[in-house]
Amino acid sequence: MNRISIISPSANPYFNLAAEEYFIRNLDTAETDFFFSYVNEPCLVLGKNQHAYNEVHWSIIQNRQLKIARRISGGGTVYHDQGNLNFCFISSLSRNKINHYTHSTGLIAEALVAMGIPCSMNERNAIVLENGNKITGSAQFTSRTSILSHGTILYNADLVALQKGLAFNSAKIVTKSSPSVRSQVENLSENYSNIIPDLKALENQLHVNLDYSMEFKWEEDVLHAIEKLQKEKYETPEWIMDKAANGTIQWGDLLYKIEEGFVEINGEKKRFAEIIESMNQGLL
């Protein structure tokens, strides 16, 4: 089995999420496993089935203080910045891999232990330190022939920004979308910077420890295809804000019914994202 290492040339979250989808739909995993890693600029990344207004503080949506993105896999909303390493395993699909993470997140935990960091994967497929604090979460997506298992590792992320971005909103939200499960988190740099001096060292060591030694070649046609998917899907408000946005939101006496990201006001349909952006911040 060949094992190919892919390191992203970009810190744009929309590019990297588009790259994940392009890879699982186009890479031949019959005889090759792939390990993709990247570091994003600050952003919040929604799971595929999450209601954006239930996960992200509305002041961030209104003022566009932070990029908001959505991935193709399920799971909870996560915060990314330059202190957070994102990893992605892409391999051939088999039944024993679905909803099991020993072949992905479990391998990350083993690699970290080999570096001298005592940790383990818990029942929620997250990696936790000895004190129970979470340093990584995981999610999956499958195509007809391949499976993608990805997650994040907190190294020295801005945990204040993380908590602020995921703060609860004051309005009552009723939806069938999947809510995030909040956990106590910790940066690896707090206690293990003597072992891993910086994020790039962590990224490089993981590729070595996991034995993905063959280097992926970023051909122009691949870059163009990813950039096309980025523009036509991952940067669009229809994908980011409107998907999975069915439900109702109550603000005092005001009740908004949202269907596919739209609400009807005085007989006119408007995008709820536009309504939020135009509201006075004092109402949030």
C-alpha positions as CSV (number, residue, x, y, z in Angstrom):
1,M,0.0,0.0,0.0
2,N,1.4,3.4,-1.0
3,R,1.1,6.2,1.6
4,I,1.1,9.8,0.3
5,S,1.6,12.9,2.3
6,I,-0.3,16.1,1.3
7,I,0.4,19.4,3.0
8,S,-1.8,22.3,2.0
9,P,-0.3,25.4,0.2
10,S,-3.1,27.6,1.6
11,A,-4.5,28.9,4.9
12,N,-7.8,29.7,3.3
13,P,-10.5,27.5,5.1
14,Y,-12.7,27.5,2.0
15,F,-9.8,26.2,-0.2
16,N,-8.9,23.5,2.3
17,L,-12.5,22.3,2.8
18,A,-12.9,22.2,-0.9
19,A,-9.7,20.2,-1.2
20,E,-11.0,17.6,1.2
21,E,-14.1,17.1,-1.0
22,Y,-12.1,17.1,-4.2
23,F,-9.6,14.5,-2.8
24,I,-12.2,12.0,-1.6
25,R,-14.2,12.2,-4.8
26,N,-11.1,12.1,-7.2
27,L,-8.2,10.3,-5.5
28,D,-7.7,6.6,-6.3
29,T,-7.6,4.9,-2.9
30,A,-7.6,1.3,-4.2
31,E,-3.8,1.0,-3.6
32,T,-3.0,4.3,-1.9
33,D,-3.7,5.9,1.5
34,F,-3.5,9.7,1.8
35,F,-2.8,12.0,4.8
36,F,-3.7,15.6,4.3
37,S,-2.8,18.4,6.8
38,Y,-3.4,22.1,6.8
39,V,-3.6,25.2,9.1
40,N,-6.4,27.6,8.6
41,E,-6.7,31.3,9.3
42,P,-9.2,32.1,12.0
43,C,-12.7,30.7,11.3
44,L,-15.6,28.7,12.6
45,V,-16.4,25.5,10.8
46,L,-19.9,24.1,11.0
47,G,-20.7,20.4,10.6
48,K,-22.8,19.5,7.5
49,N,-26.1,19.1,9.5
50,Q,-25.7,22.1,11.8
51,H,-28.0,25.2,12.1
52,A,-25.6,28.1,11.7
53,Y,-27.7,30.4,14.0
54,N,-27.8,27.8,16.7
55,E,-24.0,27.4,16.7
56,V,-22.4,30.8,16.0
57,H,-22.9,33.9,18.1
58,W,-25.0,36.3,16.1
59,S,-22.8,39.2,16.6
60,I,-20.1,37.3,14.6
61,I,-22.6,36.6,11.8
62,Q,-23.9,40.2,11.8
63,N,-20.5,41.9,11.9
64,R,-18.5,39.3,9.9
65,Q,-15.9,39.3,12.6
66,L,-14.8,35.8,11.7
67,K,-15.0,33.6,8.6
68,I,-17.7,31.0,8.9
69,A,-17.4,27.8,6.8
70,R,-19.2,24.4,6.5
71,R,-17.6,21.0,5.9
72,I,-19.1,17.9,4.2
73,S,-18.9,15.7,7.3
74,G,-21.1,15.7,10.4
75,G,-20.1,16.5,13.9
76,G,-19.9,19.7,15.9
77,T,-18.8,23.3,15.1
78,V,-15.0,23.8,15.6
79,Y,-12.8,26.9,15.8
80,H,-9.7,27.0,13.6
81,D,-6.8,29.4,13.7
82,Q,-3.0,29.4,13.2
83,G,-2.6,27.5,16.4
84,N,-4.8,24.6,15.3
85,L,-3.6,21.7,13.1
86,N,-6.2,20.0,10.9
87,F,-5.6,16.5,9.7
88,C,-7.5,14.3,7.2
89,F,-7.1,10.6,6.4
90,I,-8.4,9.4,3.0
91,S,-8.5,5.7,2.3
92,S,-10.5,2.9,0.6
93,L,-14.0,2.4,2.0
94,S,-14.6,-0.6,4.2
95,R,-17.4,-1.4,6.7
96,N,-15.0,-1.7,9.6
97,K,-14.0,2.0,9.2
98,I,-17.4,3.5,9.2
99,N,-18.1,5.2,12.6
100,H,-14.8,3.8,13.8
101,Y,-11.7,5.9,14.2
102,T,-8.9,3.5,15.2
103,H,-7.5,3.8,11.6
104,S,-7.4,7.6,11.9
105,T,-7.8,9.6,15.1
106,G,-6.5,6.5,17.0
107,L,-3.3,6.6,14.9
108,I,-2.9,10.3,15.8
109,A,-3.2,9.5,19.5
110,E,-0.6,6.7,19.1
111,A,1.7,9.2,17.2
112,L,1.4,11.7,20.0
113,V,2.1,9.1,22.6
114,A,5.2,8.2,20.7
115,M,6.3,11.8,20.9
116,G,6.0,11.7,24.7
117,I,2.5,13.2,25.1
118,P,0.2,11.0,27.3
119,C,-3.2,10.9,25.7
120,S,-5.9,8.5,24.4
121,M,-9.0,8.4,22.2
122,N,-12.2,8.4,24.2
123,E,-15.7,7.0,23.5
124,R,-16.6,10.1,21.5
125,N,-13.6,9.6,19.2
126,A,-11.9,12.7,20.6
127,I,-8.3,12.7,21.9
128,V,-8.0,13.7,25.5
129,L,-5.1,14.2,27.8
130,E,-4.6,12.5,31.2
131,N,-6.6,15.3,32.9
132,G,-9.6,14.6,30.6
133,N,-9.2,17.8,28.6
134,K,-9.9,17.5,24.9
135,I,-7.2,18.4,22.3
136,T,-8.9,17.0,19.2
137,G,-12.3,16.0,17.7
138,S,-13.2,13.9,14.7
139,A,-15.8,13.4,11.9
140,Q,-16.2,11.3,8.8
141,F,-17.6,11.4,5.3
142,T,-17.9,8.6,2.8
143,S,-18.1,8.4,-1.0
144,R,-18.9,5.3,-3.0
145,T,-15.3,4.0,-2.8
146,S,-13.5,6.0,-0.2
147,I,-13.7,7.3,3.4
148,L,-12.5,10.6,4.8
149,S,-11.8,10.8,8.5
150,H,-10.6,14.2,9.7
151,G,-10.1,16.2,12.9
152,T,-8.3,19.0,14.6
153,I,-5.5,19.3,17.1
154,L,-5.2,22.2,19.5
155,Y,-1.7,23.4,19.8
156,N,-1.8,27.1,20.8
157,A,-5.2,28.2,19.5
158,D,-6.9,31.3,20.8
159,L,-9.3,29.6,23.3
160,V,-10.9,32.9,24.2
161,A,-11.9,33.4,20.6
162,L,-13.1,29.8,20.5
163,Q,-15.4,30.4,23.5
164,K,-16.6,33.7,22.2
165,G,-17.4,32.4,18.7
166,L,-19.4,29.4,20.1
167,A,-21.3,31.4,22.7
168,F,-25.0,30.7,23.1
169,N,-27.5,33.2,21.6
170,S,-30.3,34.8,23.6
171,A,-33.1,33.9,21.3
172,K,-35.0,30.6,21.5
173,I,-34.1,28.3,18.6
174,V,-36.1,25.3,17.6
175,T,-34.5,23.1,15.0
176,K,-33.9,19.4,14.1
177,S,-30.3,20.1,13.2
178,S,-27.5,18.5,15.1
179,P,-26.2,20.6,18.1
180,S,-22.6,20.7,19.2
181,V,-21.4,19.0,22.4
182,R,-19.3,21.4,24.4
183,S,-16.1,20.0,26.0
184,Q,-13.3,21.3,28.2
185,V,-10.4,21.9,25.9
186,E,-6.6,22.5,26.3
187,N,-3.7,23.5,24.1
188,L,-0.8,21.1,23.8
189,S,1.6,24.0,24.1
190,E,0.5,24.6,27.7
191,N,2.4,21.6,29.0
192,Y,4.3,20.1,26.0
193,S,6.1,22.9,24.2
194,N,9.3,21.3,25.4
195,I,8.4,18.3,23.3
196,I,6.8,20.1,20.3
197,P,8.3,23.6,19.9
198,D,5.8,24.8,17.4
199,L,2.9,23.8,15.2
200,K,5.0,23.2,12.1
201,A,7.1,20.8,14.1
202,L,3.9,18.9,15.1
203,E,2.7,18.7,11.5
204,N,6.1,17.4,10.2
205,Q,6.5,14.9,13.0
206,L,3.0,13.5,12.5
207,H,3.7,12.8,8.8
208,V,7.0,11.1,9.8
209,N,5.5,9.1,12.7
210,L,2.5,8.0,10.6
211,D,4.9,7.0,7.7
212,Y,3.4,9.0,4.9
213,S,6.7,9.6,3.2
214,M,5.7,10.0,-0.5
215,E,5.0,13.6,-1.4
216,F,1.9,14.7,-3.2
217,K,2.4,16.9,-6.3
218,W,0.1,19.9,-6.6
219,E,-0.6,19.9,-10.3
220,E,-2.2,23.0,-11.9
221,D,-5.4,21.1,-12.9
222,V,-5.9,19.9,-9.4
223,L,-5.5,23.4,-7.9
224,H,-7.9,24.9,-10.5
225,A,-10.5,22.2,-9.8
226,I,-10.3,22.8,-6.0
227,E,-10.5,26.6,-6.5
228,K,-13.6,26.2,-8.7
229,L,-15.3,24.1,-6.0
230,Q,-14.2,26.6,-3.4
231,K,-15.8,29.5,-5.3
232,E,-19.0,27.7,-6.5
233,K,-19.8,25.9,-3.3
234,Y,-17.7,26.5,-0.2
235,E,-17.7,30.3,-0.3
236,T,-21.5,30.6,-1.1
237,P,-24.0,31.7,1.5
238,E,-26.3,28.9,0.3
239,W,-23.8,26.3,1.6
240,I,-22.5,28.2,4.6
241,M,-25.6,29.7,6.1
242,D,-28.7,28.3,4.4
243,K,-28.0,24.6,4.5
244,A,-29.6,22.8,7.5
245,A,-31.2,26.1,8.5
246,N,-34.8,24.9,8.8
247,G,-36.6,25.7,12.1
248,T,-37.9,28.6,14.1
249,I,-36.2,31.4,16.0
250,Q,-38.1,33.4,18.6
251,W,-36.9,36.8,19.8
252,G,-39.4,38.1,22.4
253,D,-42.7,38.4,20.6
254,L,-41.1,37.9,17.2
255,L,-41.2,34.4,15.7
256,Y,-39.2,33.6,12.5
257,K,-39.9,30.4,10.6
258,I,-36.8,29.5,8.5
259,E,-37.0,27.2,5.5
260,E,-33.8,26.5,3.6
261,G,-32.4,29.8,5.0
262,F,-35.3,32.0,4.0
263,V,-38.1,33.6,6.1
264,E,-41.3,35.2,5.0
265,I,-42.0,38.7,6.3
266,N,-45.1,40.6,5.1
267,G,-45.5,38.2,2.2
268,E,-41.9,38.7,1.1
269,K,-39.2,36.0,1.3
270,K,-35.9,37.2,2.7
271,R,-32.7,35.4,3.5
272,F,-32.4,35.2,7.3
273,A,-28.6,35.9,7.1
274,E,-29.4,39.3,5.6
275,I,-31.9,40.1,8.4
276,I,-29.4,39.2,11.1
277,E,-26.7,41.4,9.4
278,S,-29.1,44.4,9.3
279,M,-30.2,44.2,12.9
280,N,-29.0,46.6,15.5
281,Q,-26.3,44.8,17.6
282,G,-28.0,46.0,20.8
283,L,-30.8,43.5,20.0
284,L,-28.5,40.5,20.0
